[in-house]
């Protein structure tokens, strides 16, 4: 895997994998070029269930991408499943860079923990993952003497 947040590699087509391994999925008959990786905060979110993802792909195929995918630090902060669904739907995704000075963590919390689609249990799990992520970043920042959290 490349050391940068970008993967510029062409892959040969094969059968699609299960949704939990979407980063390496391909559509039969079409090569794939992967542009963005998931931001560490984005990885804290629970994956969509397969039936939800299929429905999401169908919606994007019919209506297009309604909400752009948010990029921070060269990685997808919000919208990774939208990016994947666009790929499967054959829709060109739209990306927006998180504006300079906007806290990536604050943005992540605002757009993800306020969504009505998560059960109370999922919200608790996401908050626990977020707390663990913050603690790990503080520990890393202390060990190298710098700021480890994404841009503010």
Buried (B, 14 or more C-beta within 10 A) or exposed (E): EEEEBEBEEEBEEEEBEEBEEBEEBBBEEEEBEBBBBBBBBBBBBEBBEEEEBBEBBEBBBEEEBEEBBBBBBEBBBBBBBBBBBBBBBEBEBBEEEBEEEBBBBEBBBEBBBEEEEBEEEBBEBBEEBBEEBBEEBEEEEEEEEEEBBBEE
